[in-house]
Amino acid sequence: MRKDIEAIRVRVLNMVADAFGCSVAEIKGSVKKKTFSDARCVYSYIMRHQCGESFMSIGLALNKDHSTVVEQIERMNSMIFTKEEAAHKLKKIERELLKQN
């Protein structure tokens, strides 16, 4: 199971990076550029809600503290209703993940 979740993490990170036009390293990095920040929110949201990952494990994958992950997911919950572009990218990635499973 551990290998499976690692493969899912890599796949989701790559999908999010492609959707936002950035690299996995930029998503995992500390630069606060809006594109990277939004990508982190989408990744965290998917890993929590679609994969059931803990805040701590998501944080480890992103080199972030678990409290940062909680904030990212809360922000994504808000963005779903206020930022059409981010919500569209989230839904597109979720659909692609469902197709692959």
C-alpha positions in Angstrom: 0.0 0.0 0.0 2.8 2.4 0.8 4.2 2.1 -2.8 0.7 2.8 -4.1 0.2 6.0 -2.2 3.7 7.2 -3.2 2.8 6.5 -6.9 -0.5 8.4 -6.4 1.4 11.4 -4.8 3.8 11.6 -7.8 0.9 11.3 -10.3 -1.2 14.0 -8.6 1.8 16.3 -8.2 2.6 15.9 -11.9 -1.0 16.5 -12.9 -1.3 19.6 -10.7 2.1 20.9 -12.1 0.8 20.4 -15.7 -2.5 22.1 -14.9 -0.8 25.2 -13.4 2.1 25.4 -15.8 4.8 25.0 -13.1 7.2 22.3 -11.9 6.8 19.9 -9.1 9.9 21.6 -7.5 8.0 24.9 -7.6 5.0 23.4 -5.9 7.2 21.9 -3.2 9.1 25.1 -2.9 8.7 28.1 -0.6 8.0 30.8 -3.2 4.7 32.5 -2.5 3.8 33.2 -6.1 0.0 32.9 -6.6 0.3 30.2 -9.2 2.4 28.0 -6.9 0.3 28.7 -3.9 -2.9 27.8 -5.8 -1.3 24.6 -7.1 -0.3 23.6 -3.5 -4.0 24.2 -2.4 -5.3 22.0 -5.2 -2.8 19.2 -4.4 -3.5 19.3 -0.7 -7.3 19.3 -1.3 -7.1 16.3 -3.7 -4.8 14.3 -1.4 -7.0 14.9 1.6 -10.5 14.5 0.0 -9.8 12.0 -2.8 -7.0 9.9 -1.2 -7.7 10.3 2.5 -4.2 11.4 3.3 -3.4 12.9 6.7 -2.5 16.6 7.0 1.0 15.5 8.2 1.7 13.2 5.3 0.5 15.8 2.8 2.8 18.3 4.5 5.8 16.0 4.3 5.2 15.5 0.6 5.2 19.3 0.1 7.9 20.1 2.7 5.3 22.0 4.7 4.0 21.9 8.3 0.6 20.2 8.8 -1.0 23.4 9.9 0.0 25.0 6.5 -1.8 22.1 4.8 -4.9 22.7 6.9 -4.9 26.4 5.8 -4.4 25.3 2.1 -7.4 23.0 2.2 -9.5 25.6 3.9 -8.4 28.1 1.2 -9.3 25.6 -1.5 -12.7 25.1 0.0 -13.3 28.8 -0.4 -11.7 29.0 -3.8 -14.1 26.4 -5.2 -16.9 29.1 -4.9 -14.8 32.2 -5.6 -12.1 31.3 -8.1 -13.6 29.7 -11.2 -10.2 29.0 -12.8 -8.8 27.1 -9.8 -12.1 25.2 -9.3 -12.1 24.2 -13.0 -8.5 22.9 -12.7 -9.4 21.0 -9.5 -12.4 19.3 -11.2 -10.4 18.5 -14.3 -7.7 16.8 -12.3 -10.3 14.9 -10.2 -12.0 13.6 -13.4 -8.6 12.5 -14.8 -7.8 10.6 -11.6 -11.2 8.8 -11.7 -10.5 7.8 -15.3 -7.1 6.3 -14.4 -8.5 4.2 -11.5 
